[in-house]
Amino acid sequence: MTKKILLVEDETLIALDIEFAIADANCHVIGTAQTVDEGLSMLDSMPCDGVVLDANLGGHSVQPIIEHLQAKALPYIVVSGYTRDQLEFLPEEAVLIGKPFSMTELVDAIRRHLG
């Protein structure tokens, strides 16, 4: 069965790259959110198997989304230009892929952690 992945990314071109990576990992994007509020709303209304999200959406931290994901025990991958040290809210066990990322690196992470 194909895994359903929610994508939370505010940069359109990066979102397209991530969508390709999700498809290459044999998963399906069920929706794309561009803001923290959209992400939280979609998580409540669209059942998914995991999430790929940027750490910063239009200058806003995705900490509320991460907390929501942890409460639901949903796996996720954070894709960000920030380092782990700069993301104080990010749990130590969270998967972090640095921007710019290679498609192979992202596909492998999606297969390992979400697929």
N, CA, C and O atoms as a printed pandas DataFrame, in Angstrom:
     atom_number atom_name residue_name chain_id  residue_number  x_coord  y_coord  z_coord
0              1         N          MET        A               1    0.835   -1.181    0.000
1              2        CA          MET        A               1    0.000    0.000    0.000
2              3         C          MET        A               1    0.884    1.249    0.000
3              4         O          MET        A               1    1.865    1.320    0.740
4              5         N          THR        A               2    0.540    2.209   -0.812
5              6        CA          THR        A               2    1.301    3.447   -0.923
6              7         C          THR        A               2    1.082    4.313    0.314
7              8         O          THR        A               2   -0.052    4.528    0.742
8              9         N          LYS        A               3    2.166    4.800    0.874
9             10        CA          LYS        A               3    2.090    5.673    2.051
10            11         C          LYS        A               3    1.636    7.058    1.631
11            12         O          LYS        A               3    2.047    7.564    0.586
12            13         N          LYS        A               4    0.781    7.674    2.453
13            14        CA          LYS        A               4    0.265    9.018    2.202
14            15         C          LYS        A               4    1.077   10.020    3.014
15            16         O          LYS        A               4    1.149    9.943    4.240
16            17         N          ILE        A               5    1.688   10.964    2.294
17            18        CA          ILE        A               5    2.587   11.937    2.927
18            19         C          ILE        A               5    2.033   13.349    2.772
19            20         O          ILE        A               5    1.628   13.749    1.681
20            21         N          LEU        A               6    2.020   14.091    3.859
21            22        CA          LEU        A               6    1.669   15.503    3.830
22            23         C          LEU        A               6    2.960   16.298    3.665
23            24         O          LEU        A               6    3.947   16.036    4.353
24            25         N          LEU        A               7    2.953   17.254    2.768
25            26        CA          LEU        A               7    4.105   18.119    2.519
26            27         C          LEU        A               7    3.806   19.506    3.075
27            28         O          LEU        A               7    2.757   20.081    2.785
28            29         N          VAL        A               8    4.725   20.042    3.874
29            30        CA          VAL        A               8    4.571   21.382    4.456
30            31         C          VAL        A               8    5.804   22.183    4.048
31            32         O          VAL        A               8    6.872   22.044    4.645
32            33         N          GLU        A               9    5.648   23.017    3.032
33            34        CA          GLU        A               9    6.765   23.779    2.451
34            35         C          GLU        A               9    6.201   25.026    1.794
35            36         O          GLU        A               9    5.230   24.949    1.042
36            37         N          ASP        A              10    6.805   26.180    2.073
37            38        CA          ASP        A              10    6.294   27.436    1.524
38            39         C          ASP        A              10    6.983   27.889    0.244
39            40         O          ASP        A              10    6.513   28.832   -0.394
40            41         N          GLU        A              11    8.068   27.256   -0.149
41            42        CA          GLU        A              11    8.774   27.606   -1.387
42            43         C          GLU        A              11    8.308   26.662   -2.501
43            44         O          GLU        A              11    8.560   25.459   -2.439
44            45         N          THR        A              12    7.640   27.198   -3.508
45            46        CA          THR        A              12    7.019   26.385   -4.551
46            47         C          THR        A              12    8.004   25.476   -5.272
47            48         O          THR        A              12    7.712   24.296   -5.467
48            49         N          LEU        A              13    9.151   25.987   -5.669
49            50        CA          LEU        A              13   10.113   25.154   -6.408
50            51         C          LEU        A              13   10.683   24.040   -5.537
51            52         O          LEU        A              13   10.886   22.922   -6.011
52            53         N          ILE        A              14   10.939   24.337   -4.282
53            54        CA          ILE        A              14   11.433   23.303   -3.370
54            55         C          ILE        A              14   10.337   22.265   -3.132
55            56         O          ILE        A              14   10.610   21.066   -3.067
56            57         N          ALA        A              15    9.100   22.732   -3.003
57            58        CA          ALA        A              15    7.976   21.803   -2.818
58            59         C          ALA        A              15    7.878   20.840   -3.999
59            60         O          ALA        A              15    7.622   19.652   -3.806
60            61         N          LEU        A              16    8.076   21.334   -5.201
61            62        CA          LEU        A              16    8.035   20.453   -6.381
62            63         C          LEU        A              16    9.142   19.410   -6.329
63            64         O          LEU        A              16    8.906   18.239   -6.625
64            65         N          ASP        A              17   10.347   19.825   -5.955
65            66        CA          ASP        A              17   11.455   18.865   -5.810
66            67         C          ASP        A              17   11.124   17.797   -4.775
67            68         O          ASP        A              17   11.369   16.610   -4.989
68            69         N          ILE        A              18   10.572   18.230   -3.666
69            70        CA          ILE        A              18   10.232   17.278   -2.599
70            71         C          ILE        A              18    9.118   16.340   -3.057
71            72         O          ILE        A              18    9.132   15.154   -2.727
72            73         N          GLU        A              19    8.156   16.862   -3.813
73            74        CA          GLU        A              19    7.097   16.009   -4.352
74            75         C          GLU        A              19    7.680   14.910   -5.236
75            76         O          GLU        A              19    7.259   13.757   -5.154
76            77         N          PHE        A              20    8.643   15.262   -6.078
77            78        CA          PHE        A              20    9.303   14.264   -6.926
78            79         C          PHE        A              20   10.006   13.215   -6.069
79            80         O          PHE        A              20    9.942   12.023   -6.369
80            81         N          ALA        A              21   10.673   13.652   -5.010
81            82        CA          ALA        A              21   11.367   12.716   -4.124
82            83         C          ALA        A              21   10.374   11.784   -3.441
83            84         O          ALA        A              21   10.635   10.588   -3.313
84            85         N          ILE        A              22    9.250   12.314   -3.008
85            86        CA          ILE        A              22    8.221   11.488   -2.362
86            87         C          ILE        A              22    7.704   10.447   -3.344
87            88         O          ILE        A              22    7.528    9.283   -2.984
88            89         N          ALA        A              23    7.460   10.861   -4.576
89            90        CA          ALA        A              23    6.999    9.919   -5.609
90            91         C          ALA        A              23    8.069    8.868   -5.904
91            92         O          ALA        A              23    7.753    7.689   -6.064
92            93         N          ASP        A              24    9.329    9.290   -5.975
93            94        CA          ASP        A              24   10.431    8.347   -6.212
94            95         C          ASP        A              24   10.562    7.329   -5.085
95            96         O          ASP        A              24   11.061    6.224   -5.297
96            97         N          ALA        A              25   10.118    7.696   -3.903
97            98        CA          ALA        A              25   10.161    6.790   -2.752
98            99         C          ALA        A              25    8.907    5.914   -2.686
99           100         O          ALA        A              25    8.671    5.224   -1.694
100          101         N          ASN        A              26    8.108    5.951   -3.759
101          102        CA          ASN        A              26    6.867    5.173   -3.859
102          103         C          ASN        A              26    5.829    5.562   -2.814
103          104         O          ASN        A              26    5.097    4.718   -2.298
104          105         N          CYS        A              27    5.782    6.853   -2.515
105          106        CA          CYS        A              27    4.772    7.400   -1.619
106          107         C          CYS        A              27    3.946    8.417   -2.402
107          108         O          CYS        A              27    4.285    8.762   -3.535
108          109         N          HIS        A              28    2.868    8.891   -1.798
109          110        CA          HIS        A              28    1.944    9.796   -2.473
110          111         C          HIS        A              28    1.710   11.051   -1.625
111          112         O          HIS        A              28    1.419   10.954   -0.433
112          113         N          VAL        A              29    1.839   12.228   -2.245
113          114        CA          VAL        A              29    1.556   13.488   -1.559
114          115         C          VAL        A              29    0.038   13.677   -1.516
115          116         O          VAL        A              29   -0.615   13.735   -2.558
116          117         N          ILE        A              30   -0.516   13.771   -0.315
117          118        CA          ILE        A              30   -1.967   13.945   -0.186
118          119         C          ILE        A              30   -2.370   15.411   -0.107
119          120         O          ILE        A              30   -3.547   15.745   -0.244
120          121         N          GLY        A              31   -1.389   16.285    0.115
121          122        CA          GLY        A              31   -1.672   17.710    0.186
122          123         C          GLY        A              31   -0.405   18.474    0.500
123          124         O          GLY        A              31    0.569   17.921    1.011
124          125         N          THR        A              32   -0.439   19.772    0.179
125          126        CA          THR        A              32    0.701   20.637    0.457
126          127         C          THR        A              32    0.216   21.860    1.219
127          128         O          THR        A              32   -0.681   22.574    0.770
128          129         N          ALA        A              33    0.817   22.088    2.373
129          130        CA          ALA        A              33    0.508   23.263    3.193
130          131         C          ALA        A              33    1.667   24.242    3.075
131          132         O          ALA        A              33    2.826   23.841    2.973
132          133         N          GLN        A              34    1.335   25.542    3.091
133          134        CA          GLN        A              34    2.372   26.571    2.985
134          135         C          GLN        A              34    2.529   27.402    4.244
135          136         O          GLN        A              34    3.435   28.230    4.341
136          137         N          THR        A              35    1.644   27.182    5.210
137          138        CA          THR        A              35    1.721   27.917    6.469
138          139         C          THR        A              35    1.558   26.931    7.635
139          140         O          THR        A              35    1.118   25.796    7.452
140          141         N          VAL        A              36    1.918   27.388    8.814
141          142        CA          VAL        A              36    1.758   26.555   10.010
142          143         C          VAL        A              36    0.277   26.230   10.218
143          144         O          VAL        A              36   -0.072   25.082   10.492
144          145         N          ASP        A              37   -0.589   27.228   10.090
145          146        CA          ASP        A              37   -2.025   26.990   10.283
146          147         C          ASP        A              37   -2.576   25.988    9.273
147          148         O          ASP        A              37   -3.357   25.108    9.637
148          149         N          GLU        A              38   -2.178   26.113    8.006
149          150        CA          GLU        A              38   -2.616   25.148    6.984
150          151         C          GLU        A              38   -2.129   23.749    7.332
151          152         O          GLU        A              38   -2.873   22.776    7.205
152          153         N          GLY        A              39   -0.885   23.652    7.767
153          154        CA          GLY        A              39   -0.322   22.349    8.129
154          155         C          GLY        A              39   -1.092   21.698    9.263
155          156         O          GLY        A              39   -1.415   20.512    9.193
156          157         N          LEU        A              40   -1.388   22.455   10.300
157          158        CA          LEU        A              40   -2.138   21.920   11.437
158          159         C          LEU        A              40   -3.550   21.509   11.016
159          160         O          LEU        A              40   -4.048   20.461   11.427
160          161         N          SER        A              41   -4.182   22.336   10.201
161          162        CA          SER        A              41   -5.527   22.027    9.720
162          163         C          SER        A              41   -5.534   20.751    8.884
163          164         O          SER        A              41   -6.402   19.895    9.057
164          165         N          MET        A              42   -4.566   20.625    7.977
165          166        CA          MET        A              42   -4.501   19.431    7.133
166          167         C          MET        A              42   -4.211   18.175    7.961
167          168         O          MET        A              42   -4.750   17.106    7.675
168          169         N          LEU        A              43   -3.373   18.299    8.974
169          170        CA          LEU        A              43   -3.088   17.151    9.839
170          171         C          LEU        A              43   -4.351   16.666   10.544
171          172         O          LEU        A              43   -4.519   15.467   10.767
172          173         N          ASP        A              44   -5.238   17.596   10.894
173          174        CA          ASP        A              44   -6.476   17.226   11.568
174          175         C          ASP        A              44   -7.542   16.698   10.611
175          176         O          ASP        A              44   -8.427   15.951   11.025
176          177         N          SER        A              45   -7.464   17.079    9.337
177          178        CA          SER        A              45   -8.534   16.712    8.407
178          179         C          SER        A              45   -8.138   15.667    7.363
179          180         O          SER        A              45   -9.012   15.093    6.712
180          181         N          MET        A              46   -6.854   15.412    7.193
181          182        CA          MET        A              46   -6.396   14.486    6.157
182          183         C          MET        A              46   -5.504   13.421    6.791
183          184         O          MET        A              46   -4.347   13.701    7.103
184          185         N          PRO        A              47   -6.008   12.227    6.984
185          186        CA          PRO        A              47   -5.157   11.175    7.555
186          187         C          PRO        A              47   -3.927   10.932    6.672
187          188         O          PRO        A              47   -4.031   10.832    5.450
188          189         N          CYS        A              48   -2.770   10.840    7.318
189          190        CA          CYS        A              48   -1.536   10.600    6.562
190          191         C          CYS        A              48   -0.639    9.646    7.348
191          192         O          CYS        A              48   -0.850    9.395    8.534
192          193         N          ASP        A              49    0.358    9.126    6.653
193          194        CA          ASP        A              49    1.302    8.189    7.261
194          195         C          ASP        A              49    2.593    8.866    7.712
195          196         O          ASP        A              49    3.382    8.271    8.446
196          197         N          GLY        A              50    2.811   10.109    7.277
197          198        CA          GLY        A              50    4.016   10.837    7.630
198          199         C          GLY        A              50    4.012   12.215    7.000
199          200         O          GLY        A              50    3.139   12.550    6.199
200          201         N          VAL        A              51    5.014   13.015    7.381
201          202        CA          VAL        A              51    5.083   14.408    6.938
202          203         C          VAL        A              51    6.522   14.766    6.583
203          204         O          VAL        A              51    7.465   14.366    7.266
204          205         N          VAL        A              52    6.670   15.533    5.495
205          206        CA          VAL        A              52    7.940   16.170    5.167
206          207         C          VAL        A              52    7.683   17.663    5.310
207          208         O          VAL        A              52    6.765   18.198    4.687
208          209         N          LEU        A              53    8.493   18.344    6.133
209          210        CA          LEU        A              53    8.217   19.754    6.364
210          211         C          LEU        A              53    9.490   20.582    6.481
211          212         O          LEU        A              53   10.538   20.111    6.920
212          213         N          ASP        A              54    9.349   21.827    6.070
213          214        CA          ASP        A              54   10.398   22.824    6.248
214          215         C          ASP        A              54   10.324   23.300    7.696
215          216         O          ASP        A              54    9.252   23.285    8.300
216          217         N          ALA        A              55   11.449   23.719    8.249
217          218        CA          ALA        A              55   11.486   24.160    9.644
218          219         C          ALA        A              55   10.961   25.573    9.831
219          220         O          ALA        A              55   10.612   25.967   10.943
220          221         N          ASN        A              56   10.902   26.338    8.746
221          222        CA          ASN        A              56   10.519   27.731    8.821
222          223         C          ASN        A              56    9.592   28.040    7.652
223          224         O          ASN        A              56    9.961   27.843    6.494
224          225         N          LEU        A              57    8.410   28.517    7.948
225          226        CA          LEU        A              57    7.430   28.848    6.914
226          227         C          LEU        A              57    7.122   30.334    6.984
227          228         O          LEU        A              57    6.424   30.789    7.890
228          229         N          GLY        A              58    7.635   31.079    6.041
229          230        CA          GLY        A              58    7.378   32.518    6.008
230          231         C          GLY        A              58    7.806   33.226    7.280
231          232         O          GLY        A              58    7.140   34.159    7.730
232          233         N          GLY        A              59    8.918   32.786    7.863
233          234        CA          GLY        A              59    9.419   33.406    9.081
234          235         C          GLY        A              59    8.823   32.837   10.360
235          236         O          GLY        A              59    9.122   33.323   11.451
236          237         N          HIS        A              60    7.983   31.813   10.238
237          238        CA          HIS        A              60    7.360   31.204   11.410
238          239         C          HIS        A              60    7.884   29.787   11.622
239          240         O          HIS        A              60    7.976   29.000   10.680
240          241         N          SER        A              61    8.221   29.478   12.848
241          242        CA          SER        A              61    8.713   28.162   13.230
242          243         C          SER        A              61    7.597   27.129   13.095
243          244         O          SER        A              61    6.429   27.428   13.346
244          245         N          VAL        A              62    7.965   25.912   12.697
245          246        CA          VAL        A              62    6.996   24.818   12.612
246          247         C          VAL        A              62    6.913   24.040   13.921
247          248         O          VAL        A              62    6.394   22.924   13.942
248          249         N          GLN        A              63    7.413   24.609   15.001
249          250        CA          GLN        A              63    7.365   23.932   16.296
250          251         C          GLN        A              63    5.958   23.433   16.636
251          252         O          GLN        A              63    5.832   22.306   17.116
252          253         N          PRO        A              64    4.882   24.220   16.411
253          254        CA          PRO        A              64    3.546   23.696   16.727
254          255         C          PRO        A              64    3.197   22.439   15.917
255          256         O          PRO        A              64    2.516   21.546   16.423
256          257         N          ILE        A              65    3.651   22.370   14.693
257          258        CA          ILE        A              65    3.384   21.186   13.867
258          259         C          ILE        A              65    4.161   19.996   14.412
259          260         O          ILE        A              65    3.618   18.897   14.527
260          261         N          ILE        A              66    5.427   20.211   14.749
261          262        CA          ILE        A              66    6.255   19.129   15.293
262          263         C          ILE        A              66    5.630   18.594   16.587
263          264         O          ILE        A              66    5.570   17.381   16.791
264          265         N          GLU        A              67    5.173   19.481   17.446
265          266        CA          GLU        A              67    4.537   19.046   18.693
266          267         C          GLU        A              67    3.281   18.230   18.405
267          268         O          GLU        A              67    3.013   17.236   19.080
268          269         N          HIS        A              68    2.514   18.648   17.404
269          270        CA          HIS        A              68    1.308   17.930   16.993
270          271         C          HIS        A              68    1.671   16.540   16.451
271          272         O          HIS        A              68    1.012   15.550   16.767
272          273         N          LEU        A              69    2.713   16.483   15.643
273          274        CA          LEU        A              69    3.163   15.201   15.085
274          275         C          LEU        A              69    3.616   14.257   16.192
275          276         O          LEU        A              69    3.308   13.065   16.162
276          277         N          GLN        A              70    4.341   14.784   17.159
277          278        CA          GLN        A              70    4.800   13.956   18.270
278          279         C          GLN        A              70    3.620   13.439   19.092
279          280         O          GLN        A              70    3.624   12.286   19.524
280          281         N          ALA        A              71    2.624   14.273   19.309
281          282        CA          ALA        A              71    1.446   13.847   20.062
282          283         C          ALA        A              71    0.697   12.734   19.336
283          284         O          ALA        A              71    0.117   11.853   19.969
284          285         N          LYS        A              72    0.714   12.779   17.996
285          286        CA          LYS        A              72    0.038   11.756   17.193
286          287         C          LYS        A              72    0.954   10.570   16.867
287          288         O          LYS        A              72    0.520    9.592   16.259
288          289         N          ALA        A              73    2.215   10.667   17.274
289          290        CA          ALA        A              73    3.222    9.638   16.982
290          291         C          ALA        A              73    3.365    9.393   15.480
291          292         O          ALA        A              73    3.524    8.256   15.036
292          293         N          LEU        A              74    3.305   10.476   14.710
293          294        CA          LEU        A              74    3.481   10.394   13.259
294          295         C          LEU        A              74    4.939   10.667   12.903
295          296         O          LEU        A              74    5.535   11.608   13.427
296          297         N          PRO        A              75    5.519    9.857   12.020
297          298        CA          PRO        A              75    6.902   10.114   11.606
298          299         C          PRO        A              75    6.987   11.340   10.696
299          300         O          PRO        A              75    6.037   11.679    9.991
300          301         N          TYR        A              76    8.136   11.987   10.732
301          302        CA          TYR        A              76    8.331   13.185    9.916
302          303         C          TYR        A              76    9.801   13.369    9.600
303          304         O          TYR        A              76   10.684   12.847   10.280
304          305         N          ILE        A              77   10.030   14.139    8.532
305          306        CA          ILE        A              77   11.371   14.539    8.126
306          307         C          ILE        A              77   11.360   16.054    7.995
307          308         O          ILE        A              77   10.479   16.622    7.350
308          309         N          VAL        A              78   12.332   16.702    8.602
309          310        CA          VAL        A              78   12.471   18.149    8.494
310          311         C          VAL        A              78   13.525   18.441    7.433
311          312         O          VAL        A              78   14.624   17.887    7.460
312          313         N          VAL        A              79   13.169   19.320    6.500
313          314        CA          VAL        A              79   14.087   19.761    5.446
314          315         C          VAL        A              79   14.316   21.247    5.685
315          316         O          VAL        A              79   13.371   22.036    5.675
316          317         N          SER        A              80   15.586   21.630    5.904
317          318        CA          SER        A              80   15.818   23.016    6.292
318          319         C          SER        A              80   17.222   23.499    5.943
319          320         O          SER        A              80   18.165   22.712    5.864
320          321         N          GLY        A              81   17.338   24.782    5.740
321          322        CA          GLY        A              81   18.634   25.414    5.572
322          323         C          GLY        A              81   19.289   25.711    6.908
323          324         O          GLY        A              81   20.463   26.078    6.958
324          325         N          TYR        A              82   18.537   25.556    7.992
325          326        CA          TYR        A              82   19.074   25.760    9.330
326          327         C          TYR        A              82   19.740   24.481    9.830
327          328         O          TYR        A              82   19.377   23.378    9.421
328          329         N          THR        A              83   20.705   24.642   10.707
329          330        CA          THR        A              83   21.363   23.482   11.319
330          331         C          THR        A              83   20.565   23.043   12.545
331          332         O          THR        A              83   19.699   23.772   13.028
332          333         N          ARG        A              84   20.862   21.864   13.033
333          334        CA          ARG        A              84   20.178   21.343   14.222
334          335         C          ARG        A              84   20.367   22.297   15.410
335          336         O          ARG        A              84   19.440   22.494   16.196
336          337         N          ASP        A              85   21.559   22.886   15.541
337          338        CA          ASP        A              85   21.821   23.822   16.638
338          339         C          ASP        A              85   20.937   25.065   16.559
339          340         O          ASP        A              85   20.610   25.664   17.584
340          341         N          GLN        A              86   20.551   25.453   15.343
341          342        CA          GLN        A              86   19.716   26.635   15.168
342          343         C          GLN        A              86   18.230   26.335   15.378
343          344         O          GLN        A              86   17.416   27.249   15.503
344          345         N          LEU        A              87   17.891   25.064   15.416
345          346        CA          LEU        A              87   16.491   24.652   15.584
346          347         C          LEU        A              87   16.312   24.076   16.987
347          348         O          LEU        A              87   16.215   22.863   17.171
348          349         N          GLU        A              88   16.271   24.966   17.959
349          350        CA          GLU        A              88   16.237   24.570   19.366
350          351         C          GLU        A              88   15.056   23.666   19.699
351          352         O          GLU        A              88   15.158   22.820   20.587
352          353         N          PHE        A              89   13.947   23.833   19.005
353          354        CA          PHE        A              89   12.736   23.067   19.271
354          355         C          PHE        A              89   12.778   21.654   18.690
355          356         O          PHE        A              89   11.937   20.821   19.026
356          357         N          LEU        A              90   13.744   21.383   17.827
357          358        CA          LEU        A              90   13.786   20.104   17.122
358          359         C          LEU        A              90   14.288   19.003   18.056
359          360         O          LEU        A              90   15.390   19.107   18.594
360          361         N          PRO        A              91   13.492   17.954   18.252
361          362        CA          PRO        A              91   13.944   16.855   19.102
362          363         C          PRO        A              91   15.200   16.196   18.540
363          364         O          PRO        A              91   15.412   16.160   17.328
364          365         N          GLU        A              92   16.008   15.690   19.425
365          366        CA          GLU        A              92   17.269   15.071   19.040
366          367         C          GLU        A              92   17.070   13.928   18.041
367          368         O          GLU        A              92   17.894   13.733   17.148
368          369         N          GLU        A              93   15.984   13.180   18.190
369          370        CA          GLU        A              93   15.737   12.026   17.321
370          371         C          GLU        A              93   15.127   12.389   15.968
371          372         O          GLU        A              93   14.972   11.520   15.111
372          373         N          ALA        A              94   14.785   13.647   15.768
373          374        CA          ALA        A              94   14.170   14.071   14.505
374          375         C          ALA        A              94   15.159   13.930   13.343
375          376         O          ALA        A              94   16.355   14.184   13.487
376          377         N          VAL        A              95   14.630   13.522   12.199
377          378        CA          VAL        A              95   15.436   13.413   10.986
378          379         C          VAL        A              95   15.505   14.795   10.344
379          380         O          VAL        A              95   14.473   15.400   10.055
380          381         N          LEU        A              96   16.723   15.295   10.120
381          382        CA          LEU        A              96   16.932   16.614    9.529
382          383         C          LEU        A              96   17.770   16.466    8.272
383          384         O          LEU        A              96   18.883   15.941    8.311
384          385         N          ILE        A              97   17.222   16.934    7.155
385          386        CA          ILE        A              97   17.930   16.949    5.872
386          387         C          ILE        A              97   18.246   18.412    5.567
387          388         O          ILE        A              97   17.343   19.248    5.530
388          389         N          GLY        A              98   19.523   18.722    5.350
389          390        CA          GLY        A              98   19.938   20.103    5.098
390          391         C          GLY        A              98   19.699   20.539    3.666
391          392         O          GLY        A              98   19.885   19.771    2.722
392          393         N          LYS        A              99   19.280   21.797    3.526
393          394        CA          LYS        A              99   19.164   22.416    2.204
394          395         C          LYS        A              99   20.487   23.087    1.900
395          396         O          LYS        A              99   21.071   23.693    2.798
396          397         N          PRO        A             100   20.981   23.009    0.696
397          398        CA          PRO        A             100   20.412   22.227   -0.406
398          399         C          PRO        A             100   20.642   20.745   -0.159
399          400         O          PRO        A             100   21.639   20.352    0.446
400          401         N          PHE        A             101   19.716   19.933   -0.628
401          402        CA          PHE        A             101   19.798   18.490   -0.438
402          403         C          PHE        A             101   19.932   17.811   -1.798
403          404         O          PHE        A             101   19.551   18.368   -2.827
404          405         N          SER        A             102   20.474   16.612   -1.782
405          406        CA          SER        A             102   20.491   15.824   -3.019
406          407         C          SER        A             102   19.209   15.019   -3.061
407          408         O          SER        A             102   18.688   14.608   -2.024
408          409         N          MET        A             103   18.706   14.797   -4.254
409          410        CA          MET        A             103   17.474   14.039   -4.413
410          411         C          MET        A             103   17.639   12.632   -3.832
411          412         O          MET        A             103   16.724   12.105   -3.198
412          413         N          THR        A             104   18.809   12.029   -4.053
413          414        CA          THR        A             104   19.071   10.681   -3.549
414          415         C          THR        A             104   18.989   10.651   -2.031
415          416         O          THR        A             104   18.391    9.742   -1.454
416          417         N          GLU        A             105   19.590   11.646   -1.383
417          418        CA          GLU        A             105   19.566   11.720    0.078
418          419         C          GLU        A             105   18.136   11.813    0.599
419          420         O          GLU        A             105   17.776   11.139    1.564
420          421         N          LEU        A             106   17.326   12.646   -0.039
421          422        CA          LEU        A             106   15.953   12.825    0.421
422          423         C          LEU        A             106   15.115   11.578    0.159
423          424         O          LEU        A             106   14.354   11.153    1.028
424          425         N          VAL        A             107   15.244   10.991   -1.017
425          426        CA          VAL        A             107   14.499    9.769   -1.346
426          427         C          VAL        A             107   14.847    8.667   -0.350
427          428         O          VAL        A             107   13.961    7.983    0.163
428          429         N          ASP        A             108   16.142    8.498   -0.077
429          430        CA          ASP        A             108   16.567    7.477    0.883
430          431         C          ASP        A             108   15.973    7.724    2.268
431          432         O          ASP        A             108   15.517    6.787    2.922
432          433         N          ALA        A             109   15.977    8.971    2.713
433          434        CA          ALA        A             109   15.416    9.303    4.029
434          435         C          ALA        A             109   13.909    9.018    4.067
435          436         O          ALA        A             109   13.396    8.502    5.060
436          437         N          ILE        A             110   13.216    9.352    2.994
437          438        CA          ILE        A             110   11.764    9.100    2.940
438          439         C          ILE        A             110   11.505    7.598    2.996
439          440         O          ILE        A             110   10.629    7.148    3.733
440          441         N          ARG        A             111   12.252    6.830    2.232
441          442        CA          ARG        A             111   12.084    5.361    2.254
442          443         C          ARG        A             111   12.353    4.788    3.638
443          444         O          ARG        A             111   11.611    3.930    4.115
444          445         N          ARG        A             112   13.404    5.257    4.277
445          446        CA          ARG        A             112   13.799    4.724    5.587
446          447         C          ARG        A             112   12.836    5.127    6.701
447          448         O          ARG        A             112   12.505    4.313    7.563
448          449         N          HIS        A             113   12.386    6.384    6.683
449          450        CA          HIS        A             113   11.659    6.896    7.836
450          451         C          HIS        A             113   10.151    7.047    7.633
451          452         O          HIS        A             113    9.399    7.078    8.607
452          453         N          LEU        A             114    9.705    7.140    6.387
453          454        CA          LEU        A             114    8.287    7.331    6.132
454          455         C          LEU        A             114    7.667    6.211    5.305
455          456         O          LEU        A             114    6.479    5.918    5.440
456          457         N          GLY        A             115    8.471    5.588    4.452
457          458        CA          GLY        A             115    7.950    4.585    3.512
458          459         C          GLY        A             115    7.936    3.223    4.094
459          460         O          GLY        A             115    7.527    2.272    3.429
